[in-house]
Amino acid sequence: MFCLHVSNPTENLLRHLTEIIRVDPQQDLFAPELFLIQSQGMERMVAQTLADEFRSFCNLRFFLPLDFLSFIAGRLDMGITPDGFQRQILTWRLDSLLRDLTGEVYEPLRYYVSGDNGELKRFQLARRVAHVFDQYQLMRSDILLEWEKGRRATTHRAEGWQMGLWCRLLEQPGGEVHRGMLFRQVMARLKGDNGLESLLPKRISVIGLHTMPPIFLEYLNDLARHMNVHLFLLSPCRNYWGNVESKRAQFKRGMLKPSETSLEFSDDQHP
């Protein structure tokens, strides 16, 4: 079941979360409570709120989006072992590939890593590209699919050498299945199979995700066919807060043009 919880203050969403755990506790005492987040700040806020509400609260497990994908794939016996496309591992794999930049497509990279501190610049470049490839697997899996077919997806000048590095990663041992490919495989499994409830956790609470690609929302919707998915959405105000003046700004404007402004301040101004 997919449940959407919408509120303006984050505190209201956290109260919704505590009530769900209170009225529908885990049947298995040793089953962890799962949360899908986007930052460590939200992790601390959720953990502190639950500890304050229940006096003590433990056995929590927090996931970032790609980590949660790998977790679900593992529960369905579809995981990648070892995961050579994790960001830290990917950095070292790319650092090794950047030592061989033969080919015209790599001309911009050869110029960048040449000169003083070449090894340091190569590693920094590998780390940055690993971050980009890590995001592509979730945000732009359509681009990776085109690359795997030998086709460019855009006209950006950096796509040529990125495509070359990515295809070389796939050619390495253990590089046949990356997380973007795993994403499509897991979604196909969730759409096609029934009776997966025994393999999956009871629920996942999604809170604090401020950006979400459409494919990930589709993935959560497919997952909700087999387990409870609670999406806590922070909804912005229907009015633009930037147009709301502070009391100081209103007072200043009233002093300059008293005929156009009333100095009656309301108590509902956003600070």
Stockholm file with secondary structure:
# STOCKHOLM 1.0

chainA/1-271         MFCLHVSNPTENLLRHLTEIIRVDPQQDLFAPELFLIQSQGMERMVAQTLADEFRSFCNLRFFLPLDFLSFIAGRLDMGITPDGFQRQILTWRLDSLLRDLTGEVYEPLRYYVSGDNGELKRFQLARRVAHVFDQYQLMRSDILLEWEKGRRATTHRAEGWQMGLWCRLLEQPGGEVHRGMLFRQVMARLKGDNGLESLLPKRISVIGLHTMPPIFLEYLNDLARHMNVHLFLLSPCRNYWGNVESKRAQFKRGMLKPSETSLEFSDDQHP
#=GR chainA/1-271 SS CEEEEEESSHHHHHHHHHHHHHHSCCSSTTCCEEEECSCHHHHHHHHHHHHHHHSCCCCEEEECHHHHHHHHHHHTTCCCSSCTTSHHHHHHHHHHHTTCCCSGGGHHHHHHHCSTTHHHHHHHHHHHHHHHHHHHHHHCHHHHHHHHTTCCCCCCTTHHHHHHHHHHHHHSTTCSCCHHHHHHHHHHHHHHCCCCTTTSCSEEEEESCCCCCHHHHHHHHHHTTTSEEEEEEECCCSSCGGGCCCHHHHHHHHHHCTTTCCCCCCTTCCC
#=GC SS_cons         CEEEEEESSHHHHHHHHHHHHHHSCCSSTTCCEEEECSCHHHHHHHHHHHHHHHSCCCCEEEECHHHHHHHHHHHTTCCCSSCTTSHHHHHHHHHHHTTCCCSGGGHHHHHHHCSTTHHHHHHHHHHHHHHHHHHHHHHCHHHHHHHHTTCCCCCCTTHHHHHHHHHHHHHSTTCSCCHHHHHHHHHHHHHHCCCCTTTSCSEEEEESCCCCCHHHHHHHHHHTTTSEEEEEEECCCSSCGGGCCCHHHHHHHHHHCTTTCCCCCCTTCCC
//
